[in-house]
Amino acid sequence: MWARWLNVILGFWLVSAPFVLDYRLRVAQLNDLCVGLGVILMALAAIAIPKLRYANTLLAVWLILSPFALGYGGYRTPTLNAIIVGVLVGVLSLVWDHRTWTPHRRPLTDA
């Protein structure tokens, strides 16, 4: 579960990175904002439903490819941020939780 929380933190970083790193490109700002919100939501959902962590794997692949697909691959700061955070989110999304989720049930008793 710790990997999901680290992905939540990385999602918050993605949302704030355009302002902290002062991106000049609107497309990079919007991409980091949208992907960051997606990473946060999917990481939180994966705490309850572990298989949803793979949604963050897909978001990580997009994050790594997005500077080139959206045309800002020549801009160093947003490109490096997207690649580094994408690799981290991807690796963390593949970490297994070592737990099995089962709904909480009351044990059956003879009344």
QUIRAWO-V532295 format. One record per residue. N is the residue number from 1. RES is the residue in three letters. NEAR is the number of other C-alpha atoms within 8 Angstrom. Layout:
N;RES;NEAR
N;RES;NEAR
//
This chain:
1;MET;6
2;TRP;5
3;ALA;9
4;ARG;14
5;TRP;10
6;LEU;9
7;ASN;14
8;VAL;13
9;ILE;9
10;LEU;13
11;GLY;14
12;PHE;11
13;TRP;9
14;LEU;13
15;VAL;12
16;SER;9
17;ALA;10
18;PRO;13
19;PHE;7
20;VAL;6
21;LEU;7
22;ASP;7
23;TYR;11
24;ARG;4
25;LEU;7
26;ARG;7
27;VAL;7
28;ALA;12
29;GLN;10
30;LEU;8
31;ASN;9
32;ASP;13
33;LEU;11
34;CYS;9
35;VAL;12
36;GLY;14
37;LEU;11
38;GLY;11
39;VAL;14
40;ILE;14
41;LEU;9
42;MET;12
43;ALA;15
44;LEU;11
45;ALA;10
46;ALA;12
47;ILE;9
48;ALA;7
49;ILE;8
50;PRO;10
51;LYS;6
52;LEU;11
53;ARG;13
54;TYR;9
55;ALA;8
56;ASN;15
57;THR;13
58;LEU;9
59;LEU;13
60;ALA;13
61;VAL;11
62;TRP;9
63;LEU;13
64;ILE;12
65;LEU;9
66;SER;10
67;PRO;14
68;PHE;8
69;ALA;6
70;LEU;8
71;GLY;7
72;TYR;11
73;GLY;9
74;GLY;6
75;TYR;7
76;ARG;7
77;THR;8
78;PRO;12
79;THR;12
80;LEU;8
81;ASN;8
82;ALA;13
83;ILE;11
84;ILE;9
85;VAL;12
86;GLY;14
87;VAL;11
88;LEU;8
89;VAL;13
90;GLY;14
91;VAL;9
92;LEU;11
93;SER;13
94;LEU;9
95;VAL;7
96;TRP;4
97;ASP;7
98;HIS;4
99;ARG;4
100;THR;5
101;TRP;7
102;THR;4
103;PRO;4
104;HIS;4
105;ARG;4
106;ARG;4
107;PRO;4
108;LEU;4
109;THR;4
110;ASP;3
111;ALA;2
//
